[in-house]
Amino acid sequence: MASVITPRSLLAALLLTSSALGGCSMFRRDTAPKALTVELPVSRADAIRTTTTVFREQGYKLRSTLTSGSQPETEPFRQWDDAEAVFRATITGDTKASRVVLTGSYHRLHLRGVVRDDDEHELHNTNDPIESALWKRLEQLRLAIMLPK
């Protein structure tokens, strides 16, 4: 017995396939990098001093918090009139070696910076113009932290 493909069965198969593919996209993991890591051959205390110095030399104001030594965070700053961002560093290590992990987040601004989104976006290395510009600034911090003093 020969099977016949009718337009109706072809349409049903296409709909089933497209919905299955669309459903799989929900489970796809975001693969864009969201942190920059610097391994330093210096003590954790030296890494904290270097990192906070670099933040300040690059023009960022640091918030004063209970964890501002090992987890410095910038005050919110503007990226053009399109975003308000915050950079963070998490510094770990011991007396011989340390690690600095740089991350960031931002809020999109609308109406030339008058209105701010309520949604905070984690910074990723993407092709989005705002994220790309902020990521380059984060890379500049990484490079400055890596430079020997």
Secondary structure, DSSP 8 states (H G I E B T S, - for coil): ------HHHHHHHHHHHHHHHHHHHTT----S---EEEEESS-HHHHHHHHHHHHHHTT--B---TTTTTS-BB--EEETTTEEEEEEEEEEE-SS-EEEEEEEEEEEEETTTTEE-S--EE----S-HHHHHHHHHHHHHHHHHHS--
